[in-house]
């Protein structure tokens, strides 16, 4: 039971808010304890529950169908600040932003309010690697393998690629803009039948446009050693094609509707710095 001065926070509050892919288990299936924030010191942790005695302002609490929760910004910041490593921290931001519940700018503004809080440096570092346009947890691992482990720059996520006549070629999981390498994650659904045939057609279209192509599979998430090698080999091949000879672009034609950011996908949704949701007055 949540104390009178407290609120459910962290992953449990995010799951209650129906954030995609958040159910209290990590990518290995381990179950996490639910967090309750309460400034009082009489509440004790018990099995499956962890207690945070950090400051909790009344404006940070909200009630949803009888359950008292912290808002998305506070709940996300909690998980990021206490994440075991940078990649897990970034994953939290990406997944909540994918549900359009926070933007990176909003979370950065909120982080500025948490002066000297535990894990605040972790949160600020994670924000520099986070992305608002994620379509699956697996592609977060793919992107961070490139940007954190291989330190590649100029990587974009789910960015539509067009030929030079403005025709849409495809939208890969990640794209190395510097060298022109597409990165895709192939889960179980991609390995057989009609989907596999579609994937091969898609790969061919990317290659004909002059893009190199590298695939991550489930085993690479556990041990990315060979995937990193395949990526570097693909980048070496791609470097032989001068940028002036590329037959592709990420500049969309005038009729294309962009959905790369939270603001573009949900323009009427805003948050105040404490994480309470609001809508513009003219929203319908």
Order of alpha helices (4+ residues) and beta strands (2+ residues): beta-alpha-beta-beta-beta-beta-alpha-alpha-alpha-alpha-alpha-beta-beta-beta-beta-beta-alpha-beta-alpha-alpha-beta-alpha-beta-beta
